[in-house]
Amino acid sequence: MLQWAYVKYYSRLGFLIHELVHGRLGGTVITAIKNSLVPWFTERLLGRSE
């Protein structure tokens, strides 16, 4: 459930635009996206789990 919450939060277009405009679309955000979205996509789209 927590992973789902991260995916929903960090994949919002408004959040990404806001972070990009304020110059914060770097380290922490990229790491969060990588750690939550990549496994989610891998599991959902490719039917694999890590």
N, CA, C and O atoms as a GROMACS GRO file, in nm:
protein
  200
    1MET      N    1   0.082  -0.119   0.000
    1MET     CA    2   0.000   0.000   0.000
    1MET      C    3   0.087   0.126   0.000
    1MET      O    4   0.055   0.225  -0.066
    2LEU      N    5   0.197   0.122   0.075
    2LEU     CA    6   0.287   0.237   0.080
    2LEU      C    7   0.350   0.262  -0.057
    2LEU      O    8   0.363   0.377  -0.100
    3GLN      N    9   0.389   0.156  -0.124
    3GLN     CA   10   0.448   0.172  -0.258
    3GLN      C   11   0.346   0.235  -0.353
    3GLN      O   12   0.382   0.321  -0.433
    4TRP      N   13   0.223   0.195  -0.345
    4TRP     CA   14   0.117   0.252  -0.427
    4TRP      C   15   0.104   0.401  -0.399
    4TRP      O   16   0.088   0.481  -0.492
    5ALA      N   17   0.110   0.440  -0.271
    5ALA     CA   18   0.099   0.582  -0.234
    5ALA      C   19   0.214   0.662  -0.293
    5ALA      O   20   0.192   0.773  -0.343
    6TYR      N   21   0.335   0.608  -0.288
    6TYR     CA   22   0.450   0.677  -0.348
    6TYR      C   23   0.431   0.694  -0.498
    6TYR      O   24   0.459   0.801  -0.553
    7VAL      N   25   0.385   0.591  -0.563
    7VAL     CA   26   0.362   0.598  -0.708
    7VAL      C   27   0.260   0.708  -0.739
    7VAL      O   28   0.282   0.790  -0.828
    8LYS      N   29   0.150   0.708  -0.668
    8LYS     CA   30   0.046   0.808  -0.692
    8LYS      C   31   0.097   0.950  -0.667
    8LYS      O   32   0.066   1.041  -0.743
    9TYR      N   33   0.174   0.969  -0.562
    9TYR     CA   34   0.224   1.102  -0.527
    9TYR      C   35   0.329   1.151  -0.625
    9TYR      O   36   0.318   1.262  -0.678
   10TYR      N   37   0.430   1.072  -0.650
   10TYR     CA   38   0.543   1.116  -0.731
   10TYR      C   39   0.515   1.113  -0.880
   10TYR      O   40   0.594   1.168  -0.957
   11SER      N   41   0.408   1.053  -0.924
   11SER     CA   42   0.380   1.050  -1.067
   11SER      C   43   0.280   1.158  -1.109
   11SER      O   44   0.241   1.164  -1.225
   12ARG      N   45   0.238   1.241  -1.015
   12ARG     CA   46   0.147   1.350  -1.049
   12ARG      C   47   0.220   1.454  -1.134
   12ARG      O   48   0.329   1.499  -1.097
   13LEU      N   49   0.162   1.490  -1.244
   13LEU     CA   50   0.222   1.586  -1.335
   13LEU      C   51   0.244   1.721  -1.265
   13LEU      O   52   0.348   1.785  -1.284
   14GLY      N   53   0.150   1.763  -1.186
   14GLY     CA   54   0.163   1.889  -1.114
   14GLY      C   55   0.282   1.890  -1.020
   14GLY      O   56   0.354   1.990  -1.011
   15PHE      N   57   0.304   1.781  -0.951
   15PHE     CA   58   0.419   1.771  -0.861
   15PHE      C   59   0.549   1.779  -0.939
   15PHE      O   60   0.641   1.851  -0.900
   16LEU      N   61   0.557   1.705  -1.049
   16LEU     CA   62   0.679   1.704  -1.129
   16LEU      C   63   0.709   1.841  -1.188
   16LEU      O   64   0.824   1.884  -1.188
   17ILE      N   65   0.607   1.910  -1.236
   17ILE     CA   66   0.626   2.045  -1.290
   17ILE      C   67   0.671   2.141  -1.181
   17ILE      O   68   0.763   2.220  -1.201
   18HIS      N   69   0.607   2.134  -1.066
   18HIS     CA   70   0.644   2.221  -0.954
   18HIS      C   71   0.789   2.199  -0.914
   18HIS      O   72   0.863   2.296  -0.894
   19GLU      N   73   0.831   2.076  -0.902
   19GLU     CA   74   0.968   2.046  -0.865
   19GLU      C   75   1.067   2.091  -0.973
   19GLU      O   76   1.175   2.140  -0.941
   20LEU      N   77   1.030   2.076  -1.098
   20LEU     CA   78   1.115   2.118  -1.209
   20LEU      C   79   1.132   2.270  -1.209
   20LEU      O   80   1.243   2.320  -1.226
   21VAL      N   81   1.023   2.343  -1.190
   21VAL     CA   82   1.026   2.489  -1.188
   21VAL      C   83   1.113   2.540  -1.073
   21VAL      O   84   1.185   2.639  -1.089
   22HIS      N   85   1.107   2.475  -0.960
   22HIS     CA   86   1.183   2.520  -0.843
   22HIS      C   87   1.323   2.458  -0.836
   22HIS      O   88   1.393   2.475  -0.737
   23GLY      N   89   1.362   2.386  -0.939
   23GLY     CA   90   1.497   2.332  -0.946
   23GLY      C   91   1.524   2.218  -0.850
   23GLY      O   92   1.640   2.191  -0.817
   24ARG      N   93   1.421   2.151  -0.807
   24ARG     CA   94   1.440   2.042  -0.712
   24ARG      C   95   1.418   1.905  -0.774
   24ARG      O   96   1.415   1.804  -0.703
   25LEU      N   97   1.404   1.901  -0.904
   25LEU     CA   98   1.382   1.772  -0.969
   25LEU      C   99   1.518   1.706  -0.986
   25LEU      O  100   1.564   1.683  -1.098
   26GLY      N  101   1.580   1.677  -0.877
   26GLY     CA  102   1.712   1.619  -0.875
   26GLY      C  103   1.716   1.501  -0.782
   26GLY      O  104   1.620   1.426  -0.773
   27GLY      N  105   1.824   1.485  -0.716
   27GLY     CA  106   1.856   1.370  -0.632
   27GLY      C  107   1.741   1.300  -0.562
   27GLY      O  108   1.712   1.185  -0.594
   28THR      N  109   1.677   1.365  -0.470
   28THR     CA  110   1.575   1.299  -0.388
   28THR      C  111   1.455   1.255  -0.471
   28THR      O  112   1.407   1.142  -0.456
   29VAL      N  113   1.407   1.341  -0.558
   29VAL     CA  114   1.290   1.308  -0.638
   29VAL      C  115   1.321   1.196  -0.736
   29VAL      O  116   1.243   1.102  -0.751
   30ILE      N  117   1.435   1.206  -0.803
   30ILE     CA  118   1.474   1.103  -0.899
   30ILE      C  119   1.491   0.970  -0.827
   30ILE      O  120   1.448   0.866  -0.878
   31THR      N  121   1.552   0.971  -0.710
   31THR     CA  122   1.569   0.848  -0.632
   31THR      C  123   1.434   0.790  -0.592
   31THR      O  124   1.414   0.669  -0.602
   32ALA      N  125   1.342   0.874  -0.548
   32ALA     CA  126   1.209   0.826  -0.509
   32ALA      C  127   1.135   0.767  -0.628
   32ALA      O  128   1.071   0.662  -0.616
   33ILE      N  129   1.144   0.833  -0.741
   33ILE     CA  130   1.079   0.781  -0.861
   33ILE      C  131   1.140   0.646  -0.900
   33ILE      O  132   1.068   0.551  -0.929
   34LYS      N  133   1.270   0.640  -0.898
   34LYS     CA  134   1.338   0.516  -0.934
   34LYS      C  135   1.300   0.403  -0.839
   34LYS      O  136   1.274   0.291  -0.883
   35ASN      N  137   1.297   0.431  -0.710
   35ASN     CA  138   1.271   0.327  -0.611
   35ASN      C  139   1.125   0.287  -0.602
   35ASN      O  140   1.095   0.177  -0.554
   36SER      N  141   1.033   0.372  -0.647
   36SER     CA  142   0.892   0.335  -0.636
   36SER      C  143   0.828   0.307  -0.771
   36SER      O  144   0.752   0.211  -0.784
   37LEU      N  145   0.855   0.387  -0.871
   37LEU     CA  146   0.789   0.368  -1.000
   37LEU      C  147   0.847   0.252  -1.080
   37LEU      O  148   0.772   0.175  -1.140
   38VAL      N  149   0.977   0.239  -1.081
   38VAL     CA  150   1.038   0.133  -1.162
   38VAL      C  151   0.992  -0.006  -1.117
   38VAL      O  152   0.951  -0.085  -1.201
   39PRO      N  153   0.998  -0.038  -0.988
   39PRO     CA  154   0.947  -0.169  -0.946
   39PRO      C  155   0.798  -0.186  -0.975
   39PRO      O  156   0.753  -0.295  -1.011
   40TRP      N  157   0.721  -0.079  -0.958
   40TRP     CA  158   0.578  -0.086  -0.983
   40TRP      C  159   0.551  -0.118  -1.130
   40TRP      O  160   0.471  -0.206  -1.161
   41PHE      N  161   0.618  -0.045  -1.221
   41PHE     CA  162   0.601  -0.072  -1.364
   41PHE      C  163   0.649  -0.211  -1.401
   41PHE      O  164   0.585  -0.280  -1.480
   42THR      N  165   0.760  -0.251  -1.344
   42THR     CA  166   0.813  -0.385  -1.372
   42THR      C  167   0.713  -0.492  -1.333
   42THR      O  168   0.688  -0.586  -1.408
   43GLU      N  169   0.655  -0.476  -1.216
   43GLU     CA  170   0.558  -0.575  -1.167
   43GLU      C  171   0.428  -0.571  -1.246
   43GLU      O  172   0.376  -0.676  -1.285
   44ARG      N  173   0.376  -0.452  -1.270
   44ARG     CA  174   0.246  -0.439  -1.336
   44ARG      C  175   0.252  -0.466  -1.486
   44ARG      O  176   0.168  -0.539  -1.540
   45LEU      N  177   0.350  -0.408  -1.553
   45LEU     CA  178   0.354  -0.417  -1.699
   45LEU      C  179   0.423  -0.541  -1.752
   45LEU      O  180   0.386  -0.594  -1.856
   46LEU      N  181   0.524  -0.586  -1.679
   46LEU     CA  182   0.601  -0.700  -1.727
   46LEU      C  183   0.568  -0.829  -1.652
   46LEU      O  184   0.615  -0.936  -1.690
   47GLY      N  185   0.489  -0.817  -1.546
   47GLY     CA  186   0.450  -0.936  -1.470
   47GLY      C  187   0.564  -0.998  -1.392
   47GLY      O  188   0.562  -1.117  -1.362
   48ARG      N  189   0.663  -0.917  -1.359
   48ARG     CA  190   0.777  -0.966  -1.283
   48ARG      C  191   0.782  -0.896  -1.148
   48ARG      O  192   0.732  -0.785  -1.132
   49SER      N  193   0.843  -0.963  -1.053
   49SER     CA  194   0.868  -0.898  -0.925
   49SER      C  195   1.015  -0.918  -0.889
   49SER      O  196   1.075  -1.020  -0.922
   50GLU      N  197   1.070  -0.818  -0.822
   50GLU     CA  198   1.213  -0.824  -0.789
   50GLU      C  199   1.234  -0.892  -0.658
   50GLU      O  200   1.348  -0.906  -0.614
   0.00000   0.00000   0.00000
